[in-house]
Amino acid sequence: MNLLLLGSGGREHALAWKLSQSPLLSKLFIAPGNAGTSRLGTNLPLSVTDFDGIRHAVLEHQIMMLVVGPEDPLVHGIHDYFLADPALRHVPVIGPVRQAAMLEGSKDFAKQFMNRHGIPTARHRTFDKTSVTAGIGFLNSLRPPYVLKADGLAAGKGVIICQTPGEASAEFTRMLVESRFGTASQKVVIEEFLPGIELSVFILTDGKSYMILPEAKDYKKIGEGDSGPIGS
C-alpha cells in the first residue's frame, strides 16, 4: 500500500523510519519531509495545511493511508476534510478529528474539558487582552513558581515558568499585549505549579478498541542549565 506521512521534523523522521520497514508498504511519501526522510521515501513539496494540495497528492499517488505527524493540520481539520470529501473518505487518517484535536490545540479547551469531566488538574484561570489586570491579580493569589501557558499551538514552546511575581507579571503582559507567541497567546492560561516528574502515556484508538504504547518523559526546557521556555 502507498502511504503519505505529513510533517517535517524529528517525529516524522522516526515515523518514516519505522513505516519504511513494514512489509505491507509499497511506496512512502512525506510532505514536506526533510533531508532524513528523503532517504526513506519520496518528499513532496507541500505544506501540512495545504489541504487541496494534499488531496491532489493522495489521488495522484493512489495513497491508501494518511499518517499525520504535527498537531497543526489536525487542529485545522485535515481528518474532517477527508471525511467530507467523497473521493477521500475511504482513506484512513491516522489522527483525531478537529474537535478531539482541540485538546492539544487549546489549553483553555483542555482545562474546560477536564473540569467538565472531573479530571484532576492544577488550579487555573484564562485571560485575554481585556483582562490583563485581573490576570495579574490571579498571579498574586498563587505561590511561586508561576506557570503561564499560551492557549494555542506555539511550536511546542508556549509555556513559561516564572520564579517571582514581577517576572510572572512581565511575561504575562508580554504574552498578551506584545503577542510574544503570536496568535497562540491571544489567550493565556495561568495555573498553579505542580512539582513532580511528568509522565506521558500514549494510546492508539479507532474509537472502539485501543492499544497503550510505552510511557515516556518529556524533557522540555530548551536553554542551557535547564532554563528557558518549555513545551506545552
For each residue, the residues with C-beta under 8 A, 3 or more apart:
1: 24 25 26 64 65
2: 26 27 28 29 61 62 63 64
3: 19 25 27 28 29 63 64 65 66 67
4: 29 30 31 44 54 57 58 61 63 65 66 67
5: 12 15 16 19 28 29 30 31 33 37 41 66 67 69
6: 12 30 31 48 54 66 67 68 69 70 73 78
7: 11 12 15 30 31 33 48 68 69 70
8: 12 30 32 33 34 37 48
9: 12 13 34 69 70
10: 13 14
11: 7 14 15 69 70
12: 5 6 7 8 9 15 16 30 33 34 37 69 70
13: 9 10 16 17 34 36 37 40
14: 10 11 17 18
15: 5 7 11 12 18 19 67 69
16: 5 12 13 19 20 28 30 33 36 37 40 41
17: 13 14 20 21 40
18: 14 15 21 22
19: 3 5 15 16 22 25 28 40 67
20: 16 17 25 28 40 41
21: 17 18 25
22: 18 19 25
23:
24: 1
25: 1 3 19 20 21 22 28
26: 1 2
27: 2 3 41 42 61
28: 2 3 5 16 19 20 25 40 41 42
29: 2 3 4 5 41 42 43 44 57 61 63
30: 4 5 6 7 8 12 16 33 37 38 40 41 42 43 44
31: 4 5 6 7 43 44 45 46 47 48 54 57
32: 8 43 44 45 46 47 48
33: 5 7 8 12 16 30 37 38 41 43 44
34: 8 9 12 13 37 38 43
35: 38 39
36: 13 16 39 40
37: 5 8 12 13 16 30 33 34 40 41 43
38: 30 33 34 35 41 42 43
39: 35 36
40: 13 16 17 19 20 28 30 36 37
41: 5 16 20 27 28 29 30 33 37 38
42: 27 28 29 30 38
43: 29 30 31 32 33 34 37 38
44: 4 29 30 31 32 33 57
45: 31 32
46: 31 32 50 53 54 57
47: 31 32 50 53
48: 6 7 8 31 32 54 68 69 70 72 73 78
49: 72 73 76 78
50: 46 47 53 54
51: 54 55 73 76 78 81
52: 55 56
53: 46 47 50 56 57
54: 4 6 31 46 48 50 51 57 58 66 78
55: 51 52 58 59 81 85 87 88
56: 52 53 59 60
57: 4 29 31 44 46 53 54 60 61 63
58: 4 54 55 61 63 66 88 91
59: 55 56 62 63 87 88
60: 56 57
61: 2 4 27 29 57 58
62: 2 59
63: 2 3 4 29 57 58 59 66 91
64: 1 2 3 91 92
65: 1 3 4 91 92 93 94
66: 3 4 5 6 54 58 63 78 82 91 92 93 94 95
67: 3 4 5 6 15 19 94 95
68: 6 7 48 73 74 78 79 93 94 95
69: 5 6 7 9 11 12 15 48
70: 6 7 9 11 12 48 73 74
71: 74 75 101 104 105 153
72: 48 49 75 76 153
73: 6 48 49 51 68 70 76 78 95
74: 68 70 71 77 78 79 95 96 98 101 104 105
75: 71 72 98 101 102 104 105 153
76: 49 51 72 73 98
77: 74 80 81 97 98 101
78: 6 48 49 51 54 66 68 73 74 81 82 93 95
79: 68 74 82 83 93 95 96 97 98 101
80: 77 83 84 97 98
81: 51 55 77 78 84 85 88
82: 66 78 79 85 88 89 91 93
83: 79 80 88 89 93 97
84: 80 81 89
85: 55 81 82 88 89
86: 89
87: 55 59
88: 55 58 59 81 82 83 85 91
89: 82 83 84 85 86
90:
91: 58 63 64 65 66 82 88
92: 64 65 66
93: 65 66 68 78 79 82 83
94: 65 66 67 68
95: 66 67 68 73 74 78 79 101
96: 74 79 100 101
97: 77 79 80 83 100 101
98: 74 75 76 77 79 80 101 102
99: 102
100: 96 97 103
101: 71 74 75 77 79 95 96 97 98 104 105
102: 75 98 99 105 106 109 110
103: 100 106 109 110 113
104: 71 74 75 101 110 153
105: 71 74 75 101 102 109 152 153
106: 102 103 109 110 151 152
107: 110 111 126 149 150 151 152 158 189 232
108: 111 112 126 151 187 189
109: 102 103 105 106 112 113
110: 102 103 104 106 107 113 114
111: 107 108 114 115 121 124 126 189 191
112: 108 109 115 116
113: 103 109 110 116 117 119
114: 110 111 117 119 120 121
115: 111 112 118 119 121
116: 112 113
117: 113 114
118: 115
119: 113 114 115
120: 114
121: 111 114 115 124 191
122: 147 191 192 193 194
123: 142 191 192
124: 111 121 189 190 191 192
125: 135 138 189 190 191
126: 107 108 111 151 187 188 189 190
127: 131 132 134 135 138 172 176 187 188 190
128: 131 176 186 187 188
129: 132 176 177 186
130:
131: 127 128 134 135
132: 127 129 135 136 172 173 176 177
133: 136 137
134: 127 131 137 138
135: 125 127 131 132 138 139 172 176 188 190
136: 132 133 139 140 169 172 173
137: 133 134 140 141
138: 125 127 134 135 141 142 190
139: 135 136 142 146 165 168 169 172 190
140: 136 137 165
141: 137 138
142: 123 138 139 146 190 192 193
143: 192 193
144: 162 163 164 165 168 193
145: 161 162 163 193
146: 139 142 161 162 163 165 167 168 190 193
147: 122 159 160 161 190 191 192 193
148: 159 160 161 162 168 171 172 175 188 189 190
149: 107 158 159 188 189 190 191 232
150: 107 154 158 159 175 180 181 184 185 187 188 232
151: 106 107 108 126 184 185 186 187 188 189
152: 105 106 107 158 181 183 184 185 186 187
153: 71 72 75 104 105 158 184 232
154: 150 157 158 181 182 184 185 232
155: 158
156: 220 231 232
157: 154 181 222 229 230 231 232
158: 107 149 150 152 153 154 155 181 184 185 229 231 232
159: 147 148 149 150 220 229 230 231 232
160: 147 148 171 175 229 230
161: 145 146 147 148 193 230
162: 144 145 146 148 167 168 171
163: 144 145 146 167
164: 144 167 168
165: 139 140 144 146 168 169
166: 169 170
167: 146 162 163 164 170 171
168: 139 144 146 148 162 164 165 171 172
169: 136 139 165 166 172 173
170: 166 167 173 174
171: 148 160 162 167 168 174 175 180
172: 127 132 135 136 139 148 168 169 175 176 188 190
173: 132 136 169 170 176 177 178
174: 170 171 177 178 180
175: 148 150 160 171 172 178 179 180 181 185 188
176: 127 128 129 132 135 172 173 179 185 186 188
177: 129 132 173 174
178: 173 174 175
179: 175 176 182 183 185 186
180: 150 171 174 175 185
181: 150 152 154 157 158 175 184 185
182: 154 179 185
183: 152 179 186
184: 150 151 152 153 154 158 181
185: 150 151 152 154 158 175 176 179 180 181 182 188
186: 128 129 151 152 176 179 183
187: 108 126 127 128 150 151 152
188: 126 127 128 135 148 149 150 151 172 175 176 185
189: 107 108 111 124 125 126 148 149 151
190: 124 125 126 127 135 138 139 142 146 147 148 149 172
191: 111 121 122 123 124 125 147 149
192: 122 123 124 142 143 147
193: 122 142 143 144 145 146 147 161
194: 122
195:
196:
197: 217
198: 217 218
199: 215 216 217
200: 215 216 217 218
201: 212 213 215
202: 212 213 214 216
203: 210 211 212 213
204: 210 211 213
205: 208 209 210 211
206: 209 210
207:
208: 205
209: 205 206
210: 203 204 205 206
211: 203 204 205
212: 201 202 203
213: 201 202 203 204
214: 202
215: 199 200 201
216: 199 200 202
217: 197 198 199 200
218: 198 200 231
219:
220: 156 159 230 231
221: 226 227 228 229 230
222: 157 228 229 230
223: 226 227 228 229
224: 227
225:
226: 221 223
227: 221 223 224
228: 221 222 223
229: 157 158 159 160 221 222 223
230: 157 159 160 161 220 221 222
231: 156 157 158 159 218 220
232: 107 149 150 153 154 156 157 158 159
